[in-house]
């Protein structure tokens, strides 16, 4: 009987998905050189006949990419677009056919699917509806781990702490916050901004938290513009010398409001944003922003789904990816 990927995986002590990616020389896979060498050695010992996936174009499996937002909203906030691109890139290399489904089309998934990657925030009712279609589900940007489901998340806390430390290192201790709040599309669940509590915590530790300089929007450019105008009006000369803003669209709106009031950035007010989408480089001055591994989030979700499908001993995973600061002209360097 010919050796299989599963045979190699069992001997190597790794998943079949890892074996497949190593044998296909996937350079984006994060494994040690010893693991790669061991997999190739075992494959040779077992006389495994490897056929490159590049030799064919047919798809072996189909996954539903369920997006909680509309297609037009994806164009407005590039964060989710970059996650989708990561999913599609990895899916293509693994011969997955991707079917895009928007939040209001869940009941329309009628064709056979092997699994679901759900991107965004979902209510209990929406999660139940997805679970009725398949138990092979991975969530991106929604922590469903306590419910026994795989999820891929961003480490918001560490990113926020780095921004606050950055400003303090520059001698800026009065830091304002423009953050967001949103709801699932069925309006049954309110999602608090995961950056608010880490910001409050680190500022309290530094004895500098002031709730009066925290303004809540809804993640849109318009709300960033509105909340910064509100801050300028309410605070006047006491306007903080720095603002941390929860995403790039809101930061772009806030920047517009500051410019209309002739408040110099970064001379009078420095801005640090979050997500580091391409928008951060298209405004003037360019936005300093916390870079999120959006494409890696998408790729990781596909890998988790493959492991669910191929490993009967799959263990539910909560994978949290790190961030890094990208400093540009909206902050004093």
Buried (B, 14 or more C-beta within 10 A) or exposed (E): EEBEBBBBBEBBEBBBBBBBBBBBEBEEBEBEEEBBEBBBEBBEEBEBEEEEBEEEEEBEBBBBBBBBBEEEBBEBBBBBBBBBBBBBBBBBBBBBBBBEBBBEEBEEBEEEBBBBBBBBBBBEEBBEBBBEBBEBBBBBBBBBBEEEBBBBBBBBBBBBBBBBEBBBEBEBBEBBBBBBBBEBBBEEBEBEBBBBEBBBBBBEEEEBBEEEBBBBBBBBBEBBBBBBBBBBEEBEEEBBBBBBBBBBBBBBBBBBBBBEEEBEBBEEBBBBBBBBBEBBEEBEBBBBBBBBBBBBBBBBBBBBBBBBBBBEEBEBBBBBBEBEBBBBBBBBE
